[in-house]
Amino acid sequence: MDAWYFTEMPYPHLPPQDSYASDRVSLSNAVFDPEIGADLYNRYLDEYVIADDLGLNLMLNEHHQTPTCIDPAVPLTAAILARETAKGRILVLGNPVANRADPIRIAEEMAMVDCISRGRLDVGFVRGVPYELFASNTNPTQTMERLWDGIELILKAWTTRDGPFNYESPHWHKRSVNIWPRPYQQPHPPVWTTGSTNGPNIDRVAKRGFHFASFLQPHESVRVLFDRYRAAAPDGPEAATRRLGFMPLVAVGETEAEALERAEKLRWFLRSKAAPQFRNPPGYVSVDLNIRALKGQFAGRTAAIRQESTDYLIDKGVIMAGTPDQVVAQVERFYERTGGFGHLLAMLQAGFLDHQETVRNITLFAREVYPRIRHLAGAKGQAGATQTTRSGHP
């Protein structure tokens, strides 16, 4: 199993939650203090470098118009870490293709980061969460089509050697595509995506051989998603399992009490507040899915269980918290309950977990947990990555 360090780079210094309607989309940016923000950005980047030094891979994402994630331009962050880190792979999960104006720009950005990192990049393509359709002014009914159309264009741009080529589709019209640079990894970096309820989309991901990740869902739901992926994968369940990833909140402590205290701070991430009109814009999901949701078929999934106790969330695998021995056991239990997966995307920082606590959390996980779970699903980890110095030279 490969392990990845992750934080959404939050800005937790918010007014009382009952004083505003939504922290997504509409919370005024007057709340953001640039001096505090500058400190946070540099602190978060430092923590990524520490995680790399300790032998973890690195995962990044981006969101827009929200204090839960103040990284709105993940290519910038990935480029910084490509230069500042030396060992771990860098996973961008992901580029919200459906909400970006130009897939070719994404292809260029990711190729550049791949070159800077000397082939340590994994590239994720995501549809984008429903809240962000308001910021991007994107038609909710077209996001899945735009995502896959954009992926096809990016892959063609990465792999074409005799361009320029013309590309015409319902969403993208390109007269001359001939990207410079092209990726360091050939034919292109590993591709990831995410999902939660769309079965046919999971089938499509599996058939393409892309990695698939699930975030913060209970083991019962994750098992359904992972089993569908395995069933659709053309190269069999064992190879498919190695391409599956799961992201929990992870808190490791010298004692159980210390870990649970950290877990309570990490739970800040689960308390995000979004107004109803932002959570499900018309057309974002199908009529069938909305009917099933109204009938309560998804009641056991993360959105409905976020107010449950920490013990409950630990049992479901949404949070993994405790001493190193306890966290190892929780990872192994989740692994068995879901039929196995190859990547643990450990969210080791959120909310008000400060720098000192975060570094301790990363260190305990990297030194006391990760070595004991690496054997699961046949990890390759950093051993297969090109190691570079801070100057970027091998």
VMD Tcl script that draws the C-alpha trace (Angstrom):
set ca {
  {0.00 0.00 0.00}
  {1.23 3.46 -0.88}
  {0.57 6.28 1.61}
  {0.02 9.91 0.72}
  {0.03 12.99 2.96}
  {-2.87 15.38 2.40}
  {-4.32 18.61 3.70}
  {-6.91 20.82 2.02}
  {-5.00 23.88 3.25}
  {-7.89 25.26 5.32}
  {-8.46 28.79 6.58}
  {-10.20 27.95 9.87}
  {-10.35 31.45 11.37}
  {-14.04 32.02 10.71}
  {-16.81 33.86 12.54}
  {-19.37 31.81 14.50}
  {-21.08 29.42 12.12}
  {-24.55 30.66 13.03}
  {-23.60 34.15 11.78}
  {-23.51 33.19 8.10}
  {-25.59 31.02 5.76}
  {-22.82 29.13 3.99}
  {-19.04 28.89 4.14}
  {-19.12 27.71 0.52}
  {-19.61 30.18 -2.35}
  {-21.04 33.15 -0.50}
  {-19.01 33.79 2.68}
  {-17.46 37.23 2.16}
  {-13.72 37.27 1.51}
  {-13.51 40.14 3.99}
  {-13.11 37.32 6.52}
  {-9.78 36.38 4.93}
  {-6.77 38.12 6.49}
  {-3.92 38.11 3.93}
  {-1.25 38.13 6.63}
  {-2.73 35.04 8.28}
  {-3.18 33.50 4.84}
  {0.47 34.09 3.96}
  {1.57 32.35 7.14}
  {-0.75 29.42 6.44}
  {0.42 28.94 2.85}
  {4.06 28.82 3.86}
  {3.33 26.58 6.83}
  {1.36 24.10 4.70}
  {4.12 23.95 2.11}
  {6.67 23.33 4.87}
  {4.56 20.43 6.13}
  {4.43 18.88 2.67}
  {8.24 19.05 2.49}
  {8.47 17.41 5.93}
  {6.11 14.63 4.80}
  {8.31 14.08 1.74}
  {11.43 13.91 3.90}
  {9.72 11.29 6.06}
  {9.01 9.06 3.08}
  {5.38 9.85 2.25}
  {3.92 10.67 -1.12}
  {2.01 13.94 -1.45}
  {-1.58 14.61 -2.48}
  {-3.03 18.01 -3.44}
  {-6.41 19.31 -4.51}
  {-8.08 22.60 -5.29}
  {-11.40 24.24 -4.44}
  {-12.90 27.66 -5.05}
  {-14.68 30.31 -3.00}
  {-14.40 28.40 0.26}
  {-12.30 28.65 3.44}
  {-12.17 24.86 3.67}
  {-9.48 24.91 0.97}
  {-7.50 28.03 0.12}
  {-5.64 26.33 -2.71}
  {-7.61 27.52 -5.78}
  {-4.77 26.79 -8.24}
  {-3.36 23.32 -7.66}
  {-0.89 23.53 -10.59}
  {0.93 26.30 -8.71}
  {1.19 24.24 -5.54}
  {2.27 21.15 -7.45}
  {4.97 23.15 -9.26}
  {6.34 24.49 -5.97}
  {6.47 21.00 -4.46}
  {7.97 19.53 -7.62}
  {10.93 21.84 -7.01}
  {11.04 21.77 -3.20}
  {10.64 18.02 -2.63}
  {13.00 15.25 -3.61}
  {11.51 11.79 -3.16}
  {7.74 11.36 -3.02}
  {5.27 11.24 -5.84}
  {2.94 14.22 -6.20}
  {-0.73 13.47 -6.81}
  {-2.96 16.26 -8.09}
  {-6.49 15.10 -7.26}
  {-7.55 16.96 -8.98}
  {-7.92 19.30 -11.87}
  {-11.64 20.20 -12.16}
  {-11.71 19.80 -15.93}
  {-15.43 20.46 -16.28}
  {-15.02 23.91 -14.71}
  {-11.80 24.95 -16.42}
  {-11.96 26.99 -19.60}
  {-9.23 25.17 -21.52}
  {-8.10 21.52 -21.19}
  {-4.99 22.30 -23.23}
  {-3.83 24.66 -20.49}
  {-4.22 21.77 -18.01}
  {-2.21 19.48 -20.30}
  {0.58 22.06 -20.50}
  {0.62 22.77 -16.77}
  {0.76 19.11 -15.80}
  {3.45 18.33 -18.39}
  {5.56 21.16 -16.98}
  {5.16 19.92 -13.39}
  {6.01 16.39 -14.51}
  {9.22 17.66 -16.06}
  {10.18 19.77 -13.03}
  {9.64 16.77 -10.74}
  {11.45 14.43 -13.16}
  {8.49 12.13 -13.51}
  {7.06 12.11 -9.98}
  {3.58 13.37 -10.94}
  {0.24 11.56 -10.82}
  {-2.57 13.55 -12.47}
  {-6.17 13.49 -11.28}
  {-9.13 14.73 -13.28}
  {-12.35 15.49 -11.42}
  {-15.80 16.74 -12.27}
  {-15.76 19.32 -9.48}
  {-18.07 19.56 -6.49}
  {-21.53 21.09 -7.01}
  {-20.76 24.24 -4.99}
  {-18.22 25.38 -7.55}
  {-20.61 25.50 -10.48}
  {-21.70 28.90 -9.18}
  {-18.15 30.22 -9.20}
  {-17.38 28.83 -12.66}
  {-20.83 29.58 -14.13}
  {-20.88 26.08 -15.64}
  {-24.05 24.30 -16.79}
  {-24.69 21.55 -14.19}
  {-26.16 19.21 -16.81}
  {-22.96 19.22 -18.87}
  {-20.26 18.66 -16.28}
  {-19.83 14.90 -16.75}
  {-19.70 15.28 -20.55}
  {-17.21 18.15 -20.26}
  {-15.05 16.11 -17.89}
  {-14.67 13.14 -20.22}
  {-14.39 15.27 -23.33}
  {-11.62 17.26 -21.64}
  {-9.81 14.09 -20.51}
  {-9.79 12.74 -24.06}
  {-8.36 16.00 -25.38}
  {-5.65 16.13 -22.68}
  {-4.59 12.53 -23.28}
  {-4.43 13.13 -27.03}
  {-2.37 16.28 -26.47}
  {0.07 14.38 -24.21}
  {0.56 11.46 -26.58}
  {0.53 13.04 -30.05}
  {4.02 13.33 -31.58}
  {3.15 14.38 -35.13}
  {1.02 17.48 -34.39}
  {-0.41 19.97 -34.66}
  {-3.78 18.24 -34.71}
  {-7.34 19.51 -34.90}
  {-9.88 18.58 -32.24}
  {-13.62 19.13 -32.63}
  {-16.15 17.99 -30.03}
  {-19.38 19.23 -28.45}
  {-17.45 21.22 -25.84}
  {-13.96 21.92 -27.16}
  {-12.95 23.31 -30.54}
  {-9.20 23.38 -31.17}
  {-7.65 24.20 -34.53}
  {-4.02 23.56 -33.65}
  {-2.86 21.44 -30.71}
  {0.87 20.82 -30.32}
  {1.80 21.20 -26.65}
  {5.21 22.23 -25.38}
  {6.49 20.80 -23.10}
  {5.31 17.20 -23.20}
  {5.29 14.97 -20.11}
  {8.47 13.50 -18.63}
  {6.68 10.16 -18.11}
  {5.80 8.28 -21.26}
  {3.24 8.01 -22.65}
  {1.85 10.18 -19.82}
  {1.63 10.36 -15.99}
  {-0.70 7.95 -14.15}
  {-4.30 9.16 -14.28}
  {-6.71 9.28 -11.32}
  {-10.30 10.29 -10.76}
  {-12.90 10.14 -7.99}
  {-16.60 9.40 -7.59}
  {-19.31 8.33 -5.19}
  {-22.60 7.21 -6.76}
  {-22.34 7.01 -10.55}
  {-21.93 3.33 -11.45}
  {-21.52 3.72 -15.23}
  {-18.82 6.33 -14.62}
  {-16.94 3.92 -12.35}
  {-17.14 1.29 -15.10}
  {-15.65 3.76 -17.56}
  {-12.82 4.65 -15.19}
  {-12.00 0.98 -14.57}
  {-12.02 0.07 -18.26}
  {-9.56 2.88 -18.97}
  {-7.20 1.64 -16.26}
  {-7.36 4.92 -14.33}
  {-6.87 4.99 -10.56}
  {-10.09 5.51 -8.59}
  {-10.40 7.12 -5.14}
  {-13.18 7.47 -2.60}
  {-13.17 10.11 0.15}
  {-14.53 10.02 3.70}
  {-17.23 7.41 3.19}
  {-18.15 4.49 5.46}
  {-16.77 1.08 4.60}
  {-20.14 -0.26 3.39}
  {-20.39 2.40 0.68}
  {-16.73 2.12 -0.28}
  {-17.05 -1.66 -0.70}
  {-19.86 -1.17 -3.25}
  {-17.77 1.32 -5.26}
  {-14.58 -0.74 -5.12}
  {-16.34 -3.98 -6.04}
  {-17.92 -2.33 -9.07}
  {-14.53 -1.02 -10.16}
  {-12.93 -4.45 -9.74}
  {-15.72 -6.14 -11.70}
  {-15.30 -3.74 -14.64}
  {-11.49 -3.73 -14.77}
  {-10.20 -5.71 -17.78}
  {-6.97 -6.79 -16.06}
  {-8.58 -8.57 -13.12}
  {-9.36 -7.77 -9.48}
  {-5.82 -8.00 -8.11}
  {-4.40 -5.39 -10.48}
  {-7.56 -3.28 -10.08}
  {-7.26 -3.28 -6.29}
  {-3.80 -1.74 -6.50}
  {-5.32 1.23 -8.35}
  {-7.95 1.96 -5.68}
  {-7.50 4.65 -3.04}
  {-9.33 5.81 0.07}
  {-9.05 9.02 2.07}
  {-9.89 9.11 5.80}
  {-9.05 11.65 8.47}
  {-6.03 10.23 10.34}
  {-4.90 11.12 13.86}
  {-2.00 9.26 15.47}
  {-0.88 9.88 19.04}
  {1.54 8.56 21.61}
  {-1.59 7.73 23.61}
  {-5.18 7.09 22.57}
  {-6.29 10.23 24.41}
  {-3.78 12.36 22.51}
  {-4.93 10.89 19.20}
  {-8.60 11.45 19.95}
  {-7.89 15.07 20.85}
  {-6.27 15.47 17.43}
  {-9.18 13.71 15.79}
  {-11.61 16.23 17.27}
  {-9.58 19.04 15.69}
  {-9.54 17.23 12.34}
  {-13.34 16.96 12.51}
  {-13.48 20.67 11.74}
  {-13.36 19.58 8.11}
  {-16.60 17.60 8.50}
  {-18.46 20.63 9.85}
  {-18.41 22.63 6.64}
  {-21.65 24.53 6.12}
  {-23.27 24.88 2.70}
  {-26.63 26.42 1.84}
  {-29.11 23.95 0.23}
  {-29.13 25.70 -3.14}
  {-25.35 25.17 -3.44}
  {-25.35 21.47 -2.52}
  {-27.42 20.14 -5.39}
  {-27.87 22.54 -8.32}
  {-30.52 21.36 -10.81}
  {-29.09 18.89 -13.29}
  {-25.87 18.12 -11.41}
  {-27.10 14.60 -10.66}
  {-29.72 12.59 -12.52}
  {-33.41 12.55 -11.67}
  {-33.03 8.88 -10.69}
  {-30.29 9.68 -8.17}
  {-32.35 12.50 -6.68}
  {-35.33 10.16 -6.28}
  {-33.14 7.55 -4.61}
  {-31.73 10.20 -2.28}
  {-35.24 11.35 -1.32}
  {-36.08 7.74 -0.52}
  {-33.11 7.62 1.86}
  {-30.95 5.19 -0.10}
  {-27.82 7.22 0.61}
  {-28.59 8.00 4.26}
  {-25.59 6.04 5.49}
  {-23.06 7.97 3.46}
  {-20.74 10.65 4.75}
  {-23.00 13.68 4.37}
  {-25.56 12.06 6.65}
  {-23.18 10.74 9.31}
  {-20.94 13.74 9.88}
  {-22.68 14.58 13.13}
  {-22.18 11.10 14.54}
  {-19.71 10.47 17.36}
  {-16.00 10.10 16.76}
  {-16.22 6.47 17.91}
  {-18.89 5.81 15.28}
  {-16.83 7.43 12.55}
  {-13.77 5.39 13.61}
  {-15.82 2.20 13.37}
  {-16.94 3.18 9.86}
  {-13.40 4.12 8.78}
  {-14.17 7.76 8.05}
  {-11.72 8.61 10.83}
  {-8.71 6.47 11.78}
  {-7.41 7.54 15.18}
  {-5.42 6.11 18.05}
  {-1.97 4.89 18.94}
  {0.12 3.51 16.07}
  {-1.02 -0.03 16.95}
  {-4.65 1.05 16.87}
  {-4.36 2.93 13.57}
  {-2.59 -0.02 11.93}
  {-5.46 -2.26 13.07}
  {-8.03 0.22 11.75}
  {-6.35 0.39 8.34}
  {-6.22 -3.41 8.17}
  {-9.87 -3.68 9.20}
  {-10.98 -1.15 6.57}
  {-8.86 -2.96 4.00}
  {-10.61 -6.25 4.75}
  {-14.08 -4.71 4.88}
  {-13.68 -3.09 1.45}
  {-11.95 -5.96 -0.32}
  {-8.61 -4.15 -0.41}
  {-7.13 -0.99 -1.91}
  {-3.67 0.16 -2.91}
  {-3.48 3.76 -1.69}
  {-4.19 5.37 1.68}
  {-4.70 9.11 1.17}
  {-4.17 10.18 4.76}
  {-5.68 13.55 5.66}
  {-3.34 14.32 8.54}
  {-4.10 18.02 8.87}
  {-7.35 19.97 9.01}
  {-8.94 22.82 10.93}
  {-7.02 24.07 13.95}
  {-4.47 21.27 14.11}
  {-1.43 23.52 14.42}
  {2.02 23.13 12.91}
  {3.62 21.35 15.84}
  {0.75 18.86 16.19}
  {0.61 18.31 12.43}
  {4.31 17.54 12.22}
  {3.98 15.12 15.13}
  {0.97 13.50 13.44}
  {2.87 13.14 10.16}
  {5.94 11.78 11.92}
  {4.10 9.14 13.95}
  {2.18 8.01 10.88}
  {5.26 7.87 8.64}
  {7.50 6.10 11.17}
  {5.11 3.94 13.19}
  {2.15 3.19 10.91}
  {3.20 3.28 7.28}
  {5.98 0.65 7.50}
  {3.45 -1.80 8.93}
  {0.82 -1.39 6.21}
  {3.08 -1.16 3.17}
  {2.71 -4.87 2.45}
  {-1.02 -4.48 1.75}
  {-1.88 -4.63 -1.98}
  {1.77 -4.78 -3.01}
  {3.06 -1.20 -2.59}
  {5.60 0.28 -4.96}
  {5.73 3.70 -3.28}
  {8.75 5.93 -3.56}
  {11.08 3.08 -4.42}
  {10.07 3.42 -8.04}
  {10.35 7.20 -8.17}
  {13.28 9.21 -9.44}
  {14.93 10.81 -6.44}
  {16.24 14.32 -6.87}
  {18.03 16.87 -4.78}
  {16.40 20.16 -3.80}
  {18.12 21.71 -6.83}
  {16.19 19.33 -9.07}
  {19.18 17.28 -10.22}
  {19.36 13.47 -9.75}
}
mol new
graphics top color blue
foreach p $ca { graphics top sphere $p radius 0.5 }
foreach p [lrange $ca 0 end-1] q [lrange $ca 1 end] { graphics top cylinder $p $q radius 0.2 }
display resetview
